[in-house]
Amino acid sequence: MVARHGNFGRAAEDLHLSQPSLSRLIKEVEEQLGVRIFKRTRTGVIVTDEGEVFLGRARDLLREAENLESEFRLIARPGHLGLQVGAGVYPSSMMMDKAVVRLVAAFPTVPIDVLVKNWQELVPAIQNRSITLAVVDLAGISSVPGFTCIPLKERVPYCALRAEHPLLQKGNDVDLSGLLQYPSVWPGYVAPEQTRRFIENWKRKLPSLDLMHSKARLSCTSPWLMKSVLMNSNAWGAFFIGQLLPELGAGAVRLLPGLFDANRTTYGVIHLSSRKLTKEEHCFIEMVREEDAKLFEIEQEWERKLFADQAVLSTTARKS
């Protein structure tokens, strides 16, 4: 509070202490540490360099204390505080929505918060206990210690275009060079490992990476916005079959195999290894796994239907 106000008097008021008592407490801390946390000036106080280090660690300790209290409240009263779960951009529009619907039906009185972000934001959210678990691309957290990962099915994305796209009206095979003459739409993150595989794969398909690519590239964290752009413009993008089931059924979208084979993806549920999960959280994980398995079967059926004449199908079809 002293650091926030830069003044002992106002900090003492907020803390309901007398100013001499607050000054004495801080002096005791400074003497114990052997450093000065604050430098007194005529107009108030400023934080010293040593004080910045101390305050940073103090804030971490307070946050961990709050996290510890929250964890024991969950143990004492499971379900009372509700569920706080997260999802990456793609899984939020695939297996997560149906799992959440089932969760609401199973626990109608439990508050549920769902945070849709990229994995870079979901990992620290779990670490500071803002959420307790999340469904993310496991490639993004392979190097992050302290997490338990429950893998889901492996998938390969397809290049998607609306059925009326100009490239599809010419009657010729659509190649990568042709696609790069049109805008593209991408999820609001790409994991480093995915980026590396993506570039290495496309190097073999193009004479020069200079062709990647001069047209507009839309990046967003809303899968529904991505699909709307895909279906209402000449943009193309990487999508999983499970994201486009209504459009495939209506014949409104065309999938091109082969362009993203190197970017096979495994999503999974992650949570802190040190944390004991509640009954509701265990149920939710199982619901996510079941909905993922159901969707995977449907995707395989579409894959066989769309690409039965292809010499090489995606990873999902080969595994079946």
Secondary structure as UniProt FT lines:
FT   HELIX           2..5
FT   HELIX           8..15
FT   HELIX           19..33
FT   STRAND          38..40
FT   STRAND          45..47
FT   HELIX           49..76
FT   TURN            78..81
FT   STRAND          83..87
FT   HELIX           89..92
FT   TURN            93..95
FT   HELIX           96..106
FT   TURN            108..109
FT   STRAND          112..116
FT   HELIX           119..127
FT   TURN            128..129
FT   STRAND          133..137
FT   HELIX           138..141
FT   TURN            142..143
FT   TURN            145..146
FT   STRAND          147..155
FT   STRAND          158..162
FT   TURN            163..164
FT   HELIX           166..169
FT   HELIX           176..179
FT   TURN            180..181
FT   STRAND          184..187
FT   HELIX           192..203
FT   TURN            204..205
FT   HELIX           209..211
FT   STRAND          217..220
FT   HELIX           223..231
FT   STRAND          236..239
FT   HELIX           241..243
FT   HELIX           245..249
FT   TURN            250..251
FT   STRAND          253..256
FT   TURN            259..260
FT   HELIX           261..263
FT   STRAND          265..272
FT   TURN            273..274
FT   HELIX           279..306
FT   TURN            308..309
FT   HELIX           315..319
//
